[in-house]
């Protein structure tokens, strides 16, 4: 008979809450929560996790004492592990609970997986003060109504105001989203929020708040009925919160910790002086290839990463993109080549079933950091960045209704870019992405024309 997970029978006792996570999703549970669970001092570090877009996960976890099964899906078999590091779960709208935790001196770490869109940045990389939700948070914080904030930056600023008021001591904020220099990105938007809503918080941000830049890597597809059924069949557990992921995992961090943190290093995490080479390697080679396939391979009818990379034409497109990225990375060629070979194995895992439609979401946030920098640099160096230009061409066709379904946080802005003639769409998208080189624009138009036909 199927059973539910329990602390008494399957996991460790609930650890005390000493860190907060914002963005309770599959990736967090496969990555930061897993590293915390594997740390040598795991029994002393419990996570209070707040949901993002979905509140269903909260109820699923609560029914089994915040335990869940992490399924590492290998090419031949699954490995199962019960994760005990989440101590409490909350809806993302429960701002009262968030502020209470951040005012607690025992809480010294906040991690975030709120996606690129969650930072609410404008085209200049600053906080988008014209966004209605951001403007609402600024007004609420300025008026002292901290409990009604809605955005990630607003919640953090409100929480830090409460922490300063409580004299709770220093705290470290760790962005785990796929953004270059994500620690600085987080610092900038919080500074911008403070300047507009609570200027007296700026000195506190400088002296009491640490910002960590990270590179995170673990392919984690959407949960599926097949994964839950595997847990039921092989473990006898009815686990609606089960998460599937790949066996591979990597976490590199750089920055100043302003207080205690779990011994993540004992679980394999790396703390270094410079995360940028690791960050760009992963962001361009893994995430960039994912985006290319999400737009280009779905036009050819593929639905998963494994199916796409098994197509010789798509594999050739990925290699062309990797050639562009490799020319612009500062790492040794043998290091990049080894990473490319490892990615092919990871992409080719037929049991992962990682959906390209998931990866295709929010392209307006992803292409500017995953594809465009290498494209522009390679063209400026006198090369022909065909692999990068194909990714842009495929995204244009995506905006025009080809391939994966369109889903973007900036839909009202970017969807119209694909309207009109193909030549008009290429011009508008290149302007949006700040691709000014005439040869690149001509190449993108030619590639889009062939792919559309």
FENRAJO-V744812 format. One record per backbone hydrogen bond with DSSP energy under -0.5 kcal/mol. CO is the residue of the C=O (numbers start at 1). NH is the residue of the N-H. If there is no record, write none. Layout:
BEGIN
CO,NH + CO,NH
END
This chain:
BEGIN
3,238 + 6,10 + 6,11 + 16,46 + 18,108 + 18,109 + 19,48 + 20,111 + 21,23 + 21,50 + 22,113 + 23,25 + 25,29 + 26,30 + 27,31 + 28,33 + 28,34 + 31,35 + 32,36 + 33,37 + 34,38 + 35,39 + 39,42 + 41,44 + 42,45 + 46,18 + 46,19 + 47,49 + 47,87 + 47,88 + 48,21 + 49,90 + 50,23 + 50,24 + 55,59 + 56,60 + 57,61 + 58,62 + 59,63 + 61,64 + 61,66 + 62,65 + 64,67 + 68,70 + 68,83 + 69,71 + 69,243 + 70,72 + 70,81 + 71,73 + 71,245 + 72,74 + 72,79 + 77,74 + 79,72 + 81,70 + 81,83 + 83,68 + 85,47 + 85,87 + 88,49 + 90,51 + 91,94 + 93,95 + 94,98 + 95,99 + 96,100 + 97,101 + 98,102 + 99,103 + 101,104 + 103,105 + 104,107 + 106,108 + 108,172 + 109,20 + 110,174 + 111,22 + 112,176 + 114,118 + 115,118 + 116,119 + 117,120 + 120,128 + 122,125 + 126,122 + 127,129 + 128,131 + 131,135 + 132,136 + 133,137 + 134,138 + 135,139 + 136,140 + 137,141 + 138,142 + 139,143 + 140,145 + 141,144 + 144,146 + 145,148 + 146,149 + 151,155 + 152,156 + 153,157 + 154,158 + 155,159 + 156,160 + 157,161 + 158,162 + 159,163 + 160,164 + 161,165 + 162,166 + 163,167 + 163,168 + 164,167 + 171,210 + 172,110 + 173,175 + 173,212 + 174,112 + 177,179 + 179,182 + 181,184 + 181,185 + 182,186 + 183,187 + 184,188 + 185,189 + 186,190 + 187,191 + 188,192 + 189,193 + 190,194 + 191,195 + 192,196 + 193,197 + 194,198 + 198,201 + 199,202 + 201,205 + 202,206 + 203,207 + 204,208 + 204,209 + 205,209 + 208,171 + 208,210 + 210,173 + 211,256 + 212,175 + 213,254 + 215,252 + 217,250 + 219,246 + 224,228 + 225,229 + 226,230 + 227,231 + 228,232 + 229,233 + 230,234 + 231,235 + 231,236 + 231,237 + 232,236 + 236,3 + 237,239 + 238,240 + 239,242 + 243,71 + 245,73 + 250,217 + 251,270 + 252,215 + 253,272 + 254,213 + 255,257 + 262,264 + 263,40 + 263,266 + 264,267 + 264,269 + 265,268 + 270,253 + 270,272 + 275,279 + 276,280 + 277,281 + 278,282 + 279,283 + 280,284 + 280,285 + 281,285 + 281,286 + 282,286 + 282,287 + 283,288 + 285,289 + 286,290 + 287,291 + 288,292 + 289,293 + 290,294 + 291,295 + 292,296 + 292,297 + 293,297 + 293,298 + 294,404 + 295,299 + 296,300 + 297,302 + 298,301 + 303,356 + 303,357 + 304,308 + 305,309 + 306,310 + 308,311 + 310,312 + 311,315 + 312,316 + 313,317 + 314,318 + 315,319 + 316,320 + 317,321 + 318,322 + 319,323 + 320,324 + 321,325 + 322,326 + 323,327 + 324,328 + 325,328 + 325,329 + 326,329 + 332,336 + 333,337 + 334,338 + 335,339 + 336,340 + 337,341 + 338,342 + 339,343 + 340,344 + 341,345 + 342,346 + 343,347 + 344,348 + 346,349 + 348,350 + 349,352 + 349,353 + 353,355 + 354,305 + 355,358 + 355,359 + 356,360 + 357,361 + 358,361 + 360,363 + 362,365 + 362,366 + 363,367 + 366,369 + 366,370 + 367,371 + 367,372 + 371,375 + 372,376 + 373,377 + 374,378 + 375,379 + 376,380 + 377,381 + 378,383 + 379,382 + 383,385 + 384,386 + 385,389 + 386,390 + 387,391 + 388,392 + 389,393 + 390,394 + 391,395 + 392,396 + 393,397 + 394,398 + 395,399 + 396,400 + 397,402 + 398,401 + 407,362 + 408,411 + 410,413 + 410,414 + 411,415 + 414,417 + 414,418 + 415,418 + 416,419 + 421,425 + 422,426 + 423,427 + 424,428 + 425,429 + 426,430 + 427,431 + 428,432 + 429,433 + 430,434 + 430,435 + 431,434 + 434,436 + 437,441 + 438,442 + 439,443 + 440,444 + 441,445 + 442,446 + 443,447 + 444,448 + 445,449 + 446,450 + 447,451 + 448,452 + 449,453
END
